[in-house]
Amino acid sequence: MTSSLNWPELHRWQPKELQEIARNTGINYSKKIRNIDEILAEIKVNKAEVITPLEWIALLYNKEQWDENNPHLAEQASILIWQVAVENRNKFLLQTLLSRLVLYYGNKQKVLSLSMVKGFSKTANKLKAEKPLTVAIIDAISGSYPEMNLSKLCCEYLALPEELFKRENLPVWIKIIHKSLNYVVEEFSNIIMPNEQQVKWLLRCLNRMGREQQIIAVNDILELILTEIGSQFPHLVDWLRSIYGTGEMHNQLSEKARRALKDWIGGVNYSDFQKLVKLVVKKVPLQEWQPRQLRNRQKFWADYSNRFERIRILLPQESLSIIGNQFNQNVELLESDGSDPTEVCIFDFGEWLIVEFFRGKGGEMRLFPSHKNRLFEESKLSIKKIRRLGGEIHDHKDFWQYICVQWLLEKNIHPNPGTPPYRKPTDEELRKRQRKLVRWWEEIESLERQAKLIG
């Protein structure tokens, strides 16, 4: 190496970065340091260990100028420096180089000479075994689509972008970190069936975003991800409902996203009702004919799954003890009042509330105007307390599904789009149904009289 630079004495040239390094390493920064030619000479004779941290900093600071004066040696010198960092395990030099490389790509800062940037590729494969995440981060941010690539890496590691950088002691004040959050929804939507950990990662990313960035992301979530998938994740739905369910943030959503959010909320609420039916049929002692009756109700309300704004589940003590801990939301005790034991679900359809009694005498459905009722606010409910409230009543006798659909339509409660209609009963079937209803109404009137006796 023939070129030699005349470096100034350090007491005449005292950049703050060098002074800080000197203080941290105990080096007297007023001492003259060697120039690049002298440092490279030490490397060539395998004496890199005698090079001080201050000299490494000075070398990197002046390497671009040295390259201009020594273009035929620039690449070779850079490779030698990287080899010292990687192969000689010079931790200080390696961390300095990697941090500067991240700033070079992430913030477009010229903190490394171009030859040093190119030199990384010559040692990256050796470094990958020791620092696979660091190499992956640099590969991501140095590619054609850095923000998207970084987002993909975050999804793989289920981490926020700054967490990846902190994990590798890399600078976190780069612009690319915040911009990479723009792509997390796209990455999440590419997952065929997300698991709970991936959903938690998405929520952490959403909470890390700025307001406008988050609004765009939530619109994308609701427009890109199918309701059948999204509604399987109650924590995500609860987060969406709490922030975007009403008010100003709700109004920031597109019309399509608002409809989707309503469907997601309905879907997750219906899933609790569906799970309740399955658990009761499987684990609670029932009479022989009752499982079929409950499955019919589950099938019927599946046609309204996207309409459930809220659901309240009340269980008798026996059922609560058996299945009460297996739901996404809290389930409550249905107070005993001498009535036949039954599970109760209260559905909120916006303007109307519907109460379903699963079994026991009566086994009816009751409908109440939501503005006149406190079925979701009353802390303690029993079967008789609910029956005392009155409401419109519907049966579960023959062809009840067909009749009930018409009844609900009168209240502006519509099934999900595309739901096939139930078969219309014949005149003879309707007459048989009416005969059964006479006895059922007598039973309901008796139960309501008993309910009024509780005070």
C-alpha positions in Angstrom: 0.0 0.0 0.0 1.9 3.0 -1.3 -0.3 5.9 -0.3 0.2 7.8 3.0 -2.1 10.5 4.4 -0.8 13.2 6.7 -3.4 13.1 9.5 -3.7 16.1 11.9 -2.8 15.7 15.5 -6.0 14.7 17.4 -5.7 17.7 19.8 -6.4 19.9 16.7 -9.2 17.7 15.4 -11.5 16.6 18.1 -14.9 15.3 16.8 -17.3 14.6 19.6 -17.8 10.9 18.6 -14.0 10.2 19.0 -13.9 12.0 22.3 -16.8 10.0 23.6 -15.2 6.7 22.5 -11.9 7.8 24.1 -13.6 8.5 27.4 -15.4 5.2 27.4 -12.2 3.2 26.6 -9.8 5.1 28.8 -7.7 6.2 25.9 -5.9 9.6 26.0 -7.5 11.2 22.9 -4.7 13.8 22.7 -2.4 11.1 21.6 -1.5 11.0 17.9 -3.3 8.1 16.2 -2.1 6.1 13.2 -3.3 6.7 9.7 -5.2 4.2 7.6 -2.0 2.9 5.9 -0.5 2.1 9.2 -3.6 0.5 10.5 -4.0 -1.6 7.4 -0.3 -2.6 7.7 -1.1 -4.0 11.2 -4.0 -6.0 9.8 -1.9 -7.5 7.1 0.6 -9.0 9.6 -2.3 -10.3 11.8 -1.8 -7.7 14.5 -5.3 -6.2 14.4 -5.6 -6.6 18.2 -3.2 -3.7 18.7 -5.6 -1.3 16.9 -7.5 0.8 19.4 -11.2 1.5 19.2 -10.4 5.2 18.6 -8.3 4.2 15.6 -11.1 2.1 14.2 -13.5 5.0 14.5 -11.0 7.4 12.9 -10.4 4.8 10.1 -14.2 4.6 9.3 -14.5 8.3 9.5 -11.8 8.9 6.9 -12.2 5.8 4.7 -14.2 7.5 2.0 -11.5 10.1 1.4 -8.8 7.4 1.5 -10.8 5.4 -1.1 -10.8 8.4 -3.4 -7.0 8.6 -3.1 -6.5 4.8 -3.4 -9.3 3.6 -5.7 -7.3 0.4 -6.6 -7.0 -0.6 -3.0 -10.5 0.5 -1.7 -12.3 -2.8 -2.0 -9.4 -4.9 -0.8 -9.0 -2.8 2.3 -12.7 -2.9 3.1 -12.8 -6.7 2.9 -9.8 -6.8 5.3 -11.5 -4.6 7.8 -14.7 -6.7 7.6 -12.7 -9.9 8.1 -11.1 -8.5 11.2 -14.6 -7.8 12.6 -16.1 -11.1 11.7 -13.3 -13.7 11.7 -11.1 -12.2 14.4 -14.3 -11.6 16.5 -13.5 -7.9 17.1 -16.8 -7.1 18.9 -16.3 -3.4 19.0 -15.5 -3.1 15.3 -18.2 -5.5 14.3 -20.9 -3.7 16.2 -19.7 -0.3 14.9 -19.7 -1.5 11.3 -23.2 -3.1 11.6 -24.7 -0.1 13.3 -23.3 2.2 10.6 -24.5 -0.2 7.9 -28.1 0.0 9.3 -27.9 3.8 9.3 -26.6 3.8 5.8 -29.6 1.8 4.5 -32.3 2.8 6.9 -31.7 6.6 7.0 -29.6 7.0 3.8 -26.8 8.4 6.0 -23.3 8.4 4.5 -21.7 6.9 7.6 -19.8 4.3 5.7 -17.8 4.5 2.5 -19.3 2.7 -0.5 -16.5 0.2 -0.5 -17.2 -0.7 3.2 -20.9 -1.1 2.3 -20.0 -3.5 -0.5 -17.5 -5.3 1.6 -20.2 -6.6 3.9 -21.5 -8.9 1.2 -18.1 -10.7 1.2 -18.4 -11.7 4.8 -22.1 -11.9 5.3 -22.3 -15.7 4.9 -19.7 -16.2 7.6 -21.5 -13.7 9.9 -24.9 -15.4 9.3 -24.0 -18.3 11.5 -23.2 -16.1 14.4 -25.8 -13.3 13.9 -28.6 -14.6 11.7 -31.1 -12.0 12.7 -28.7 -9.1 12.1 -27.9 -10.4 8.6 -31.6 -10.8 8.0 -32.3 -7.3 9.1 -29.6 -5.8 6.8 -30.8 -8.0 3.9 -34.4 -6.7 4.5 -33.6 -3.0 4.6 -31.0 -3.1 1.8 -33.4 -4.7 -0.7 -35.8 -3.3 -3.2 -38.8 -3.1 -0.8 -37.2 -2.4 2.6 -40.3 -1.6 4.5 -42.2 -4.6 3.2 -39.3 -6.9 3.8 -38.8 -5.7 7.3 -42.5 -6.2 8.0 -42.2 -9.7 6.7 -39.3 -10.3 9.1 -41.3 -8.9 12.0 -44.1 -11.3 11.2 -41.7 -14.2 11.2 -40.3 -13.3 14.6 -43.6 -12.0 16.0 -41.9 -8.8 17.1 -42.2 -5.1 16.6 -39.6 -3.7 14.2 -37.7 -1.7 16.9 -37.6 -4.9 19.1 -35.7 -6.7 16.4 -33.2 -3.9 16.2 -32.8 -3.6 20.0 -32.3 -7.4 20.2 -29.3 -7.0 18.0 -28.1 -3.7 19.5 -28.7 -1.9 16.3 -29.9 1.8 16.0 -33.6 2.2 16.3 -33.9 5.8 15.1 -34.3 4.9 11.5 -37.2 6.0 9.4 -37.8 2.6 7.9 -38.9 1.2 11.3 -42.1 3.3 11.5 -42.9 2.9 7.8 -42.6 -0.9 8.0 -45.8 -0.9 10.2 -47.7 0.0 7.0 -47.3 -3.6 5.8 -48.2 -5.6 8.9 -51.8 -6.1 7.9 -50.8 -7.4 4.5 -48.4 -9.9 6.1 -51.1 -11.0 8.6 -53.7 -11.4 5.9 -51.4 -13.7 4.0 -51.4 -16.2 6.9 -53.9 -19.0 6.0 -55.0 -19.6 9.5 -53.5 -17.2 12.1 -52.8 -18.5 15.6 -53.3 -16.6 18.8 -49.6 -15.5 19.0 -49.9 -14.0 15.5 -53.0 -12.2 16.5 -51.3 -10.7 19.5 -48.5 -9.6 17.3 -50.9 -7.8 15.0 -52.5 -6.1 18.0 -49.1 -4.9 19.3 -48.3 -3.5 15.9 -51.7 -1.7 15.8 -51.1 -0.1 19.2 -47.6 1.1 18.1 -49.0 3.0 15.0 -49.8 6.6 14.7 -53.5 7.6 14.5 -53.7 7.9 10.7 -51.5 4.9 10.1 -53.8 2.9 12.4 -57.0 4.0 10.7 -55.6 2.9 7.4 -54.5 -0.5 8.9 -57.9 -1.1 10.5 -59.7 -0.4 7.3 -57.4 -2.9 5.5 -58.0 -5.5 8.2 -61.7 -5.3 7.9 -61.7 -5.2 4.1 -59.0 -7.9 3.5 -59.7 -10.5 6.1 -62.8 -12.7 5.8 -65.3 -12.5 8.6 -65.2 -16.3 9.2 -61.5 -15.9 10.0 -61.5 -12.6 11.9 -64.4 -13.5 14.1 -62.5 -16.5 15.4 -60.2 -14.1 17.4 -62.2 -12.5 20.2 -59.3 -10.4 21.5 -58.9 -8.8 18.1 -62.6 -8.2 17.8 -62.8 -6.8 21.3 -59.9 -4.4 20.5 -61.7 -3.3 17.3 -65.0 -2.8 19.0 -63.5 -0.8 21.9 -61.7 1.7 19.7 -63.7 1.6 16.4 -67.1 0.4 17.5 -68.7 3.8 17.9 -67.9 7.5 17.8 -65.3 9.5 15.9 -63.0 6.5 15.2 -65.9 4.5 13.9 -66.7 7.3 11.5 -63.1 7.2 10.1 -63.8 3.7 8.7 -65.0 3.1 5.2 -68.6 1.9 4.8 -67.4 -1.5 3.8 -65.2 -1.7 6.9 -68.0 -0.6 9.2 -70.2 -3.3 7.8 -67.4 -5.8 8.2 -66.8 -4.8 11.8 -70.5 -5.4 12.6 -70.2 -8.8 11.0 -67.0 -9.6 13.0 -68.7 -8.6 16.3 -71.7 -10.7 15.4 -69.6 -13.6 14.4 -67.6 -13.8 17.7 -70.8 -13.4 19.7 -72.5 -16.2 17.8 -69.4 -18.4 18.3 -70.0 -18.3 22.0 -73.7 -19.3 21.5 -72.6 -22.1 19.2 -70.0 -23.3 21.7 -72.6 -23.2 24.5 -74.9 -25.5 22.6 -72.2 -28.0 21.8 -71.0 -28.1 25.4 -74.5 -28.5 26.8 -75.2 -31.3 24.4 -71.9 -33.0 25.2 -71.5 -32.5 28.9 -74.8 -31.6 30.6 -77.2 -34.4 31.4 -80.2 -34.0 29.1 -83.4 -35.9 28.2 -83.2 -38.0 25.0 -85.0 -35.5 22.8 -83.3 -32.3 24.0 -80.0 -32.5 22.0 -81.8 -32.4 18.7 -83.9 -29.4 19.9 -80.8 -27.5 20.9 -79.0 -28.3 17.6 -82.0 -26.9 15.7 -81.7 -23.7 17.6 -78.0 -23.4 16.9 -78.6 -24.0 13.2 -81.4 -21.4 13.2 -79.3 -18.6 14.8 -76.4 -19.4 12.6 -78.4 -17.7 9.9 -78.2 -14.5 12.0 -74.6 -14.9 13.2 -73.4 -11.6 11.8 -76.2 -9.7 13.5 -75.3 -10.3 17.2 -74.1 -7.0 18.7 -73.8 -8.5 22.2 -74.6 -11.8 23.9 -75.1 -12.6 27.6 -74.9 -16.2 28.8 -76.6 -17.3 32.0 -76.2 -20.8 33.3 -77.8 -22.7 36.2 -75.4 -23.8 38.9 -75.0 -27.4 37.5 -74.1 -26.2 34.0 -71.9 -23.4 35.3 -69.8 -25.9 37.3 -69.4 -28.2 34.3 -68.8 -25.8 31.4 -68.6 -22.3 32.8 -64.8 -21.8 32.3 -64.7 -22.6 28.6 -65.9 -19.3 27.1 -64.2 -16.3 25.6 -66.4 -14.0 27.7 -67.6 -14.2 31.3 -70.7 -16.3 31.9 -72.9 -15.7 34.8 -75.0 -17.7 37.3 -78.7 -17.9 36.6 -80.3 -17.6 40.0 -82.4 -20.5 41.1 -86.0 -19.7 41.6 -87.7 -23.2 41.5 -88.1 -23.2 37.7 -86.8 -26.1 35.6 -83.1 -25.7 35.1 -82.2 -24.2 31.7 -79.4 -22.3 30.1 -80.4 -18.8 28.9 -78.9 -16.6 26.2 -79.8 -13.0 25.7 -79.0 -11.6 22.2 -78.7 -7.9 21.4 -79.8 -7.2 17.8 -79.6 -3.4 18.2 -83.2 -2.2 18.5 -84.3 -5.6 19.9 -83.2 -8.0 22.6 -84.1 -11.7 22.3 -84.0 -14.2 25.2 -83.6 -17.9 24.4 -84.5 -20.5 27.0 -82.7 -23.7 26.1 -84.9 -26.3 27.8 -87.4 -26.9 30.6 -91.1 -26.1 30.6 -92.1 -23.4 28.2 -88.7 -23.3 26.3 -89.8 -20.1 24.7 -88.1 -17.2 23.0 -88.9 -13.7 24.2 -88.4 -10.4 22.4 -88.1 -7.0 24.0 -87.4 -3.5 22.7 -83.9 -2.7 23.8 -84.6 0.9 24.9 -87.2 -0.3 27.4 -85.2 -3.1 29.0 -82.3 -3.7 31.2 -81.6 -7.3 30.5 -77.9 -6.6 30.0 -77.6 -4.3 33.0 -79.4 -6.3 35.7 -76.7 -8.0 37.8 -78.9 -10.9 38.9 -81.5 -12.6 36.8 -83.6 -15.7 37.2 -86.1 -17.4 34.8 -89.1 -15.9 36.7 -87.6 -12.4 36.7 -87.2 -12.6 33.0 -90.7 -13.9 32.5 -92.1 -11.1 34.7 -90.7 -8.6 32.2 -93.2 -9.9 29.6 -92.1 -9.2 26.0 -93.4 -10.8 22.8 -93.3 -14.6 22.9 -92.4 -17.2 20.3 -92.6 -21.0 20.4 -90.3 -23.8 19.2 -93.0 -26.1 18.0 -93.3 -27.6 14.5 -92.1 -25.3 11.7 -91.2 -22.7 14.3 -88.2 -21.7 12.1 -90.2 -20.6 9.1 -92.7 -18.7 11.3 -90.0 -17.1 13.4 -88.1 -15.8 10.3 -91.3 -13.9 9.3 -91.8 -12.7 12.9 -88.2 -11.3 13.0 -88.5 -9.7 9.6 -91.4 -7.7 11.0 -89.0 -6.3 13.6 -86.4 -5.5 10.9 -84.1 -8.4 12.0 -82.8 -9.9 8.9 -80.8 -13.1 8.4 -77.3 -13.1 6.9 -77.2 -12.3 3.1 -77.6 -15.4 1.0 -79.4 -17.4 3.7 -81.7 -20.0 2.0 -85.4 -19.8 3.1 -87.1 -22.5 5.2 -89.7 -24.6 3.6 -93.2 -23.2 3.9 -95.5 -25.6 5.8 -98.6 -26.9 4.1 -102.1 -25.9 5.4 -102.4 -29.3 7.1 -99.0 -28.9 8.8 -100.1 -25.5 10.0 -103.3 -26.9 11.5 -101.3 -29.6 13.4 -99.0 -26.9 14.6 -101.9 -24.8 15.9 -103.3 -27.7 17.9 -99.9 -28.1 19.6 -99.7 -24.4 20.3 -103.0 -24.5 22.3 -101.4 -26.7 25.0 -98.1 -24.7 24.8 -99.9 -21.4 25.4 -101.7 -22.8 28.4 -98.3 -23.8 29.8 -96.8 -20.4 29.2 -99.7 -18.6 30.9 -99.2 -20.9 33.9 -95.5 -20.1 34.0 -96.2 -16.4 33.8 -98.7 -16.5 36.7 -96.0 -18.3 38.8 -93.5 -15.6 37.9 -95.7 -12.8 39.1 -96.0 -14.5 42.5 -92.3 -13.8 43.3 -93.2 -10.2 44.3 
